Amino acid sequence: MKSLVLKSLHESLGATIGEFAGWEVPMVYNSTISEHLNVRNEVGIFDVSHMGRLRLKGKDSLELLEKVFTKKIAKTKINFMSGPALALNEYARVIDDEMWYKVNDEEWLGVANAATRLRVLEHLEKVKEEFNFDAEIEDLTERYVMLAVQGPKSPEVAEKAGINGALQLKPLEFKLDIKLGEYPIFLISRSGWTGEDGFEIWVENSIAENVYKNFLEAGAKPIGIVARDTLRMEMGYVLGGNEYGEDPMRFPCAISLRYGLGSIDWEKHGYIGENALRACRREGARWIRLGAIMKKDFSRFVPRSGYKIYVEDIEVGWVTSGTYSPVLERGIAQLYIDSRYAIVGESIKIKDAKGKEAEAKLSDFPLIQKK
């Protein structure tokens, strides 16, 4: 199991350390609910160094990305991010959903999910060799610490911490080689995975602790990975292994994800998995990803992955992810439901492993109303 560079610092801040995708990560510092609400209302800082950080260089880098991903990567402007983009296998199941940063036409930086980083590296290398692309693929994951400063007050905290020009960054814009006070920052982007304003930062391992402490002194509170999960659930963001994966016996075709955000460009042709994806589109989606919010009388019922979904006495789907929403103060879920029953606003029953039933309402994403 891998350890984060800042593990000792997290422990000194009171973090409970646990395992996620083969990494020891800070799960919670104080309480998940307080950390969650701090990000929604103030500002928090996550250590997300378990995520993969990749670099492509070479004259065919763009062609390689276009071959692998469903989104038209070429539309990306220099110093902006492209994504989320889906990498598919030949069955139109999702290998990973990723963000790619355009440095120039021949250099790109990427963020892969922790559990699929090695699979993505293998896939990129395989495609590169198969199509004889001139591109160098580099894994930067253990060279840089990755931090995420998230919340409505993140711009003022970033400025206070010493990052000049943070407020001028547009959504999904990034800058390379800037300063945070006296410390060099390799990359800062206006991005995140919480539904709030924020910044993601790549910094050399040797100075990462100083940079992290700068943000604490500027007013950010440390946030654990459990709150990161509850935050993404309220927004309806997907997680590999839960909402998507490569096994066609377990996961529906990528079209069923209803990922949105331009992740699939139907005018694009020639990417891996395209034929199967278009076949799914012509045939029509059997399963649809939706959200569910527990009804008031069942607010303490927390859905979990694998729980079955019923309409009347008919099993019509299954829960992929579930948690308690600190904003809604009740259980919420992401689920796949038979498209014939996928009617937002309709009531469903969720049955746990012991047969206990609870009522919920089908909802579209996000599951909370942002101010």
C-alpha atoms as one frame of an Amber mdcrd trajectory, in Angstrom:
protein
   0.000   0.000   0.000   1.254   3.478  -0.870   1.467   6.337   1.636   0.902
  10.004   0.900   3.897  12.316   1.195   1.982  14.345   3.793   0.737  11.378
   5.842   2.549  12.466   9.036   1.141  15.989   8.718  -2.387  14.640   8.346
  -1.937  12.460  11.424  -0.678  15.463  13.400  -3.890  17.282  12.413  -5.980
  14.465  13.877  -6.779  12.535  10.706  -7.986   8.959  10.821  -6.008   7.139
   8.145  -7.692   4.512   6.006  -7.275   2.743   2.662  -8.604   3.901  -0.696
  -7.556   2.456  -4.064  -4.317   1.103  -2.628  -3.363   4.333  -0.818  -3.331
   5.320   2.827  -5.411   8.513   2.881  -6.945  10.818   5.535 -10.539   9.632
   5.888 -11.800  12.174   8.409 -10.278  14.782  10.757 -13.162  15.913  12.938
 -16.514  14.775  11.580 -17.630  14.143   8.039 -20.719  16.324   8.436 -18.815
  19.348   9.738 -16.122  18.940   7.059 -18.754  18.608   4.341 -20.619  21.745
   5.447 -17.360  23.641   5.765 -16.712  23.066   2.051 -20.287  24.014   1.128
 -20.222  27.227   3.211 -16.577  28.224   3.771 -13.424  26.583   2.401 -11.545
  23.334   2.895  -8.360  21.706   1.638  -8.045  18.105   0.448  -4.903  16.097
  -0.182  -5.843  14.238  -3.376  -2.376  12.931  -4.167  -3.790   9.422  -4.588
  -5.118  10.619  -7.961  -2.969   9.865 -10.990  -1.005  12.657 -12.668   0.152
  12.007 -16.224   2.002  13.797 -19.003   1.934  13.250 -22.771   4.611  14.804
 -24.981   5.286  14.399 -28.678   3.905  15.395 -32.054   1.135  12.753 -31.955
  -0.029  13.424 -28.379  -3.310  14.967 -29.526  -3.989  12.130 -31.966  -3.460
   9.625 -29.148  -5.939  11.444 -26.906  -8.481  11.685 -29.732  -8.200   7.942
 -30.335  -8.758   7.116 -26.651 -11.446   9.598 -25.541 -15.057  10.244 -26.549
 -14.742  14.030 -26.337 -13.304  16.257 -29.087 -10.047  17.086 -27.300  -8.822
  19.273 -30.194 -11.363  21.947 -29.258  -9.417  22.694 -26.063  -7.682  26.062
 -25.836  -4.112  26.390 -24.563  -4.027  26.705 -20.745  -7.498  25.208 -20.395
  -8.680  21.778 -19.316 -10.694  19.353 -21.425 -13.096  17.098 -19.660 -14.512
  15.140 -18.280 -13.586  12.817 -21.122 -14.432   9.110 -21.164 -12.004   6.372
 -22.163 -13.944   3.323 -23.362 -13.119  -0.302 -23.954 -14.387  -2.183 -27.004
 -17.711  -2.907 -25.251 -18.405   0.836 -24.713 -17.842   0.430 -20.991 -15.879
   3.155 -19.238 -12.237   2.588 -18.313 -11.906   6.027 -16.703 -13.251   9.579
 -16.740 -10.425  12.100 -16.885  -9.423  15.738 -17.197  -6.682  16.785 -19.652
  -4.762  20.071 -19.578  -3.528  21.563 -22.850  -0.026  23.009 -22.451   0.326
  23.109 -26.244  -0.528  20.820 -29.170   2.368  18.512 -28.313   2.162  18.521
 -24.509  -0.772  17.586 -22.294  -1.165  16.913 -18.587  -3.858  14.591 -17.264
  -5.544  13.488 -14.059  -6.652   9.858 -13.801  -8.600   8.215 -11.016  -6.524
   6.404  -8.416  -7.998   2.940  -8.945  -7.523   3.057 -12.724  -4.215   4.919
 -13.083  -2.166   1.850 -13.986  -4.903   0.565 -16.291  -4.987   3.941 -18.073
  -1.211   3.998 -18.470  -1.326   0.480 -19.913  -4.172   1.462 -22.254  -2.404
   4.593 -23.511   0.792   2.617 -24.161  -1.130  -0.105 -25.996  -2.933   2.398
 -28.247   0.302   4.298 -28.850   2.044   1.123 -30.022  -0.907  -0.149 -32.054
  -1.236   3.063 -34.074   2.469   3.962 -33.993   1.867   7.356 -32.396   4.903
   9.513 -31.623   4.203  10.335 -27.983   5.952   9.905 -24.651   3.750   8.877
 -21.713   5.042   9.841 -18.276   3.617   9.055 -14.836   4.087  12.088 -12.564
   1.978  10.761  -9.692   4.802  10.307  -7.194   6.665  13.451  -8.250   3.980
  15.954  -7.227   1.565  16.339  -4.344  -1.925  17.329  -5.498  -4.081  19.569
  -3.298  -7.655  20.758  -3.805  -8.839  23.970  -2.143 -12.636  23.997  -2.388
 -15.512  26.148  -1.213 -17.158  29.528  -1.850 -14.369  31.331  -0.006 -11.549
  29.531  -1.831 -10.619  32.529  -4.054  -9.973  34.858  -1.120  -8.114  32.116
   0.763  -5.947  31.419  -2.296  -5.104  35.119  -2.550  -4.386  35.306   1.183
  -2.144  32.229   0.924  -0.064  34.112  -1.609  -1.168  32.903  -5.048  -1.247
  36.048  -7.126  -3.810  36.073  -9.898  -5.942  33.220  -8.546  -9.085  35.332
  -8.869  -8.360  35.965 -12.546  -8.437  32.284 -13.474 -11.585  31.268 -15.343
 -13.302  27.908 -14.713 -11.102  25.098 -16.081  -8.239  27.507 -16.804  -4.782
  26.696 -15.456  -1.352  28.244 -15.109   2.072  26.633 -14.864   5.104  27.676
 -12.841   3.709  30.382 -10.575   4.573  31.360  -7.000   2.738  30.919  -3.730
   4.642  33.432  -1.668   8.207  32.139  -1.821   7.215  28.636  -3.005   7.112
  27.566  -6.678   3.850  25.924  -7.789   4.022  23.642 -10.818   0.333  23.974
 -11.688  -2.825  25.647 -10.431  -6.228  25.206 -12.071  -9.675  26.551 -11.278
 -11.358  23.197 -10.927 -12.506  20.601  -8.449 -14.889  17.754  -7.726 -17.232
  19.195  -5.116 -19.612  21.457  -7.016 -18.039  24.500  -5.361 -15.598  27.080
  -6.638 -12.021  26.075  -6.043  -8.500  25.323  -7.168  -6.391  22.229  -7.715
  -2.651  22.520  -7.224   0.332  20.365  -8.170   3.432  21.038  -6.103   6.828
  19.381  -5.700   6.935  16.858  -2.842   9.744  18.693  -1.041   7.726  21.872
  -0.426   4.208  20.411  -0.290   3.949  20.598   3.515   4.807  24.309   3.502
   2.212  25.002   0.820  -0.455  22.998   2.672   0.256  24.876   5.899   0.046
  28.192   4.037  -3.531  27.376   3.119  -4.349  26.354   6.681  -2.990  29.654
   7.958  -5.050  31.472   5.313  -8.251  29.904   6.664  -8.781  26.552   4.922
  -9.798  23.588   7.084  -8.470  20.062   6.419 -11.076  17.799   4.801 -11.027
  14.015   4.557 -11.877  11.712   1.687 -15.196  10.624   3.220 -16.511  14.180
   2.942 -15.157  14.277  -0.613 -17.448  11.346  -1.345 -20.546  12.901   0.257
 -19.880  16.148  -1.638 -19.637  14.367  -5.002 -22.805  12.413  -4.203 -24.879
  15.557  -3.661 -23.759  16.768  -7.088 -24.312  13.429  -8.815 -20.659  12.971
  -9.813 -19.706   9.410 -10.673 -17.092   7.119  -9.159 -15.283   4.341 -10.968
 -16.162   0.889  -9.645 -19.560   2.173  -8.516 -21.257   3.993 -11.393 -18.987
   2.701 -14.151 -16.469  -0.003 -14.927 -15.298  -2.279 -17.733 -17.269  -5.450
 -16.992 -20.263  -5.578 -19.390 -21.989  -8.074 -17.096 -21.950  -5.579 -14.217
 -22.046  -2.122 -15.816 -24.353  -0.776 -18.534 -23.118   0.907 -21.704 -21.546
   4.345 -21.201 -24.611   6.081 -22.636 -26.582   4.958 -19.553 -24.349   7.119
 -17.340 -25.981  10.300 -18.710 -22.641  11.888 -17.896 -23.384  15.184 -19.632
 -20.864  18.053 -19.674 -20.102  17.287 -23.311 -18.299  14.097 -22.373 -19.555
  12.306 -25.508 -19.332  14.190 -28.796 -21.617  12.409 -31.297 -20.046  14.304
 -34.196 -16.682  12.742 -33.386 -15.566   9.525 -35.094 -12.720   7.039 -34.845
 -12.283   6.561 -31.094 -12.017   3.214 -29.359 -15.431   1.866 -28.363 -17.309
   4.073 -30.822 -19.000   1.240 -32.734 -20.334  -0.365 -29.571 -21.400   3.014
 -28.168 -23.359   3.893 -31.320 -24.953   0.432 -31.278 -26.125   1.138 -27.720
 -27.543   4.470 -28.867 -29.440   2.916 -31.790 -30.781   0.110 -29.639 -31.845
   2.463 -26.837 -30.697   2.508 -23.218 -32.104  -0.291 -21.048 -30.719   1.292
 -17.885 -30.618   4.942 -16.835 -28.544   6.517 -14.052 -30.658   8.676 -11.757
 -30.546   9.908  -8.183 -32.844   9.220  -5.283 -33.660  11.204  -2.143 -35.160
   9.387   0.824 -38.598  10.572   1.896 -39.006  12.393   5.198 -40.341   9.364
   7.093 -37.303   7.376   5.967 -34.668  10.132   6.292 -32.381   7.992   8.465
 -32.262   5.170   5.935 -28.929   5.334   4.101 -28.883   3.450   0.783 -25.810
   1.374   0.025 -24.280  -0.067  -3.120 -26.118  -3.193  -4.234 -29.465  -2.441
  -2.578 -32.362  -3.325  -4.905 -34.878  -0.865  -6.355 -38.574  -1.705  -6.596
 -41.682  -0.191  -8.157 -44.690  -1.935  -6.610 -43.388  -5.500  -6.295 -41.185
  -5.394  -9.412 -37.401  -5.207  -9.140 -36.360  -2.436 -11.512 -32.770  -1.502
 -10.642 -29.986  -1.251  -8.108 -28.119   1.326  -6.027 -24.570   2.114  -7.185
 -23.604   4.593  -4.417 -25.352   5.871  -1.313 -24.645   8.153   1.608 -26.154
  10.656   4.038 -26.513  14.200   2.720 -25.592  16.819   5.344 -27.355  19.507
   3.286 -30.625  17.591   2.804 -30.321  15.833   6.179 -31.378  12.484   4.755
 -30.075   9.554   2.736 -29.371   9.922  -0.971 -28.359   7.512  -3.705 -27.190
   7.099  -7.255 -28.773   4.154  -9.019 -29.444   2.415 -12.284 -33.125   1.950
 -13.075 -34.908   0.260 -15.971 -35.574   3.068 -18.458 -39.304   2.211 -18.490
 -39.498   3.309 -14.856 -37.043   6.236 -15.015 -39.549   8.996 -14.256 -38.144
  11.845 -12.157 -40.416  12.599  -9.225 -41.860   9.092  -9.011 -41.690   7.090
  -5.797 -39.576   3.968  -5.502 -38.762   1.510  -2.760 -35.190   0.643  -1.807
 -34.655  -2.706  -0.122 -31.534  -3.428   1.935 -29.691  -6.737   2.214 -31.960
  -7.847   5.097 -35.153  -7.049   3.235 -35.966  -3.775   5.014 -37.749  -1.347
   2.698 -37.701   2.462   2.591 -39.338   4.949   0.257 -37.495   7.468  -1.879
 -38.176   9.865  -4.740 -36.394   9.610  -8.074 -34.434  12.810  -8.699 -32.182
  14.220 -11.359 -28.760  15.692 -10.610 -27.586  17.647  -8.764 -29.529  16.407
  -5.749 -29.125  19.745  -3.934 -30.057  23.207  -5.107 -27.007  25.434  -5.297
 -27.374  29.058  -4.239
